[in-house]
Amino acid sequence: MNKLRMYFLPVALGVLTVTMYSCKAKKMATTTPAPVVKQTETPAPKPAPEPERTPEPAKEEPVAKPNYNFDNILFEFNSAVLKTSSFSILDKAVAEMKKDPSVKFVLNGHSSAEGSPEHNMSLSVDRANSVKSYLVNAGFSADNFSIKGFGESKPVSSNTNEEGRALNRRVEIKVAQ
């Protein structure tokens, strides 16, 4: 047995040494922190910017131009008093004029051929002033209106019958030139 011990002992000591050494190495390896290796991260590529979209131009609604020319503002015989039927026409004129209060207007007064030319001229001016008063009372500046009297000189209908003469007793609203 001595021989066996002699061989066994050095082999056992060698195995034991190797085993202990490897255990010690394992402990050392686990207790020593692993070196920190900095990894350079490549940033994720940014998404390509969306191409700028130019907005489609807004479709402009066709703006109806105000109708500033009003006719058929009628008066009684030999009077600057408005006929009742003229109030609705004047109210429409006011609504259109409010779309642009800076517009200037001419109020053209007319008369039928009854009476003297001087009287008809004066009456046509009075009728234009009557319309101007209505418009000023509706909130417009008096400076926006000028007055012209034409008397019987520009009839729109014949003065030979009452129906024609009634149409000639009028004021027309026109845009100042």
C-alpha positions as CSV (number, residue, x, y, z in Angstrom):
1,M,0.0,0.0,0.0
2,N,2.9,2.2,0.5
3,K,3.4,2.2,-3.2
4,L,-0.1,3.1,-3.8
5,R,0.1,5.9,-1.4
6,M,3.1,7.1,-2.9
7,Y,1.4,7.5,-6.2
8,F,-1.9,8.4,-4.9
9,L,-0.8,11.1,-2.6
10,P,0.9,13.3,-5.2
11,V,-1.9,12.7,-7.6
12,A,-4.5,13.6,-5.0
13,L,-2.5,16.7,-3.9
14,G,-2.3,17.7,-7.5
15,V,-5.9,17.3,-8.1
16,L,-6.8,19.1,-4.9
17,T,-4.5,21.9,-5.7
18,V,-5.9,22.3,-9.2
19,T,-9.4,22.1,-7.8
20,M,-8.8,24.6,-5.1
21,Y,-7.0,26.9,-7.4
22,S,-9.9,26.8,-9.9
23,C,-12.4,27.4,-7.1
24,K,-10.4,30.4,-5.9
25,A,-10.2,31.6,-9.5
26,K,-13.9,31.3,-9.7
27,K,-14.4,33.3,-6.5
28,M,-12.0,35.9,-7.7
29,A,-13.7,36.2,-11.0
30,T,-17.1,36.6,-9.4
31,T,-16.0,39.2,-6.9
32,T,-14.1,41.3,-9.3
33,P,-16.4,43.5,-11.3
34,A,-16.3,43.0,-14.9
35,P,-14.7,45.9,-16.8
36,V,-17.3,48.3,-18.1
37,V,-17.1,48.5,-21.8
38,K,-18.7,51.6,-23.3
39,Q,-20.6,50.7,-26.3
40,T,-21.2,53.5,-28.7
41,E,-24.8,53.3,-29.7
42,T,-25.5,54.4,-33.1
43,P,-28.6,56.6,-32.8
44,A,-31.6,55.3,-34.6
45,P,-31.9,57.2,-37.8
46,K,-34.4,60.1,-37.6
47,P,-37.3,59.6,-39.8
48,A,-37.0,61.7,-42.9
49,P,-39.0,64.9,-42.5
50,E,-42.3,64.9,-44.4
51,P,-42.1,67.0,-47.4
52,E,-43.7,70.4,-46.7
53,R,-47.1,70.4,-48.2
54,T,-48.2,73.7,-49.5
55,P,-51.8,74.1,-48.5
56,E,-54.2,74.3,-51.4
57,P,-55.4,77.9,-51.7
58,A,-58.8,78.3,-50.2
59,K,-61.4,78.4,-52.8
60,E,-62.8,81.9,-52.6
61,E,-66.4,82.1,-52.8
62,P,-67.4,84.5,-55.5
63,V,-68.4,87.6,-53.6
64,A,-71.4,89.2,-55.1
65,K,-70.8,92.8,-55.7
66,P,-73.3,94.9,-53.9
67,N,-76.0,96.4,-56.2
68,Y,-75.9,100.0,-55.4
69,N,-78.2,101.2,-58.2
70,F,-81.8,101.5,-57.0
71,D,-84.7,102.8,-59.0
72,N,-88.4,102.9,-58.4
73,I,-88.2,105.1,-55.3
74,L,-91.5,106.7,-56.1
75,F,-93.4,109.8,-54.8
76,E,-96.9,111.1,-54.7
77,F,-98.1,113.8,-57.1
78,N,-96.6,117.2,-56.4
79,S,-95.0,115.9,-53.2
80,A,-91.6,115.0,-51.7
81,V,-93.4,112.3,-49.5
82,L,-92.2,108.8,-50.2
83,K,-94.8,106.3,-51.4
84,T,-95.3,103.4,-49.0
85,S,-94.1,101.0,-51.7
86,S,-90.7,102.8,-51.7
87,F,-89.8,101.8,-48.1
88,S,-89.0,98.2,-49.0
89,I,-86.7,99.4,-51.8
90,L,-85.0,101.8,-49.5
91,D,-84.6,99.1,-46.9
92,K,-82.8,96.9,-49.5
93,A,-80.6,99.9,-50.4
94,V,-79.7,100.3,-46.8
95,A,-78.7,96.6,-46.5
96,E,-76.5,96.8,-49.6
97,M,-74.9,100.1,-48.6
98,K,-73.9,98.7,-45.2
99,K,-71.6,96.2,-46.9
100,D,-69.3,99.1,-47.6
101,P,-70.2,102.3,-45.8
102,S,-67.3,104.2,-47.4
103,V,-69.0,104.3,-50.9
104,K,-70.3,107.7,-52.0
105,F,-73.7,108.0,-53.7
106,V,-75.6,110.5,-55.9
107,L,-79.3,110.8,-55.3
108,N,-80.9,111.8,-58.6
109,G,-84.3,113.4,-58.2
110,H,-86.9,113.5,-61.0
111,S,-90.4,114.7,-61.6
112,S,-93.2,114.4,-64.0
113,A,-93.9,117.1,-66.6
114,E,-96.8,118.6,-64.7
115,G,-96.1,122.1,-63.4
116,S,-93.5,124.6,-64.4
117,P,-89.9,123.6,-65.1
118,E,-88.7,125.6,-62.1
119,H,-91.2,124.0,-59.8
120,N,-90.4,120.5,-61.1
121,M,-86.6,121.2,-60.6
122,S,-87.2,122.3,-57.0
123,L,-89.5,119.3,-56.4
124,S,-86.9,116.8,-57.8
125,V,-84.3,118.2,-55.4
126,D,-86.7,118.0,-52.5
127,R,-87.4,114.3,-53.4
128,A,-83.7,113.5,-53.4
129,N,-83.3,115.2,-50.0
130,S,-86.2,113.1,-48.7
131,V,-84.3,110.0,-49.6
132,K,-81.1,111.4,-48.1
133,S,-83.0,112.0,-44.8
134,Y,-84.2,108.4,-44.9
135,L,-80.7,107.1,-45.4
136,V,-79.1,109.3,-42.8
137,N,-81.8,108.2,-40.3
138,A,-80.7,104.6,-41.2
139,G,-77.2,105.4,-39.8
140,F,-75.3,106.7,-42.8
141,S,-73.2,109.9,-42.9
142,A,-74.8,112.7,-44.8
143,D,-71.4,113.3,-46.4
144,N,-71.8,110.0,-48.3
145,F,-74.6,111.5,-50.4
146,S,-74.8,114.3,-53.0
147,I,-78.0,115.6,-54.5
148,K,-78.9,116.2,-58.1
149,G,-82.2,117.5,-59.4
150,F,-83.2,116.8,-63.0
151,G,-86.8,118.0,-62.9
152,E,-88.7,116.6,-65.9
153,S,-85.7,116.5,-68.2
154,K,-85.0,112.7,-67.9
155,P,-88.3,110.8,-68.0
156,V,-88.3,107.0,-67.9
157,S,-91.8,106.8,-69.2
158,S,-94.2,108.9,-71.2
159,N,-95.8,111.9,-69.5
160,T,-98.9,111.6,-71.6
161,N,-100.8,109.4,-69.1
162,E,-101.0,109.1,-65.3
163,E,-99.2,105.7,-65.2
164,G,-96.2,107.1,-67.0
165,R,-96.1,110.3,-65.0
166,A,-96.3,108.3,-61.7
167,L,-93.1,106.4,-62.8
168,N,-91.3,109.7,-63.6
169,R,-91.8,111.0,-60.0
170,R,-88.8,109.2,-58.6
171,V,-85.3,109.2,-57.1
172,E,-82.5,107.0,-58.3
173,I,-79.6,106.0,-56.1
174,K,-76.3,105.7,-58.1
175,V,-72.7,105.3,-57.1
176,A,-70.8,108.6,-57.3
177,Q,-68.3,108.7,-60.2
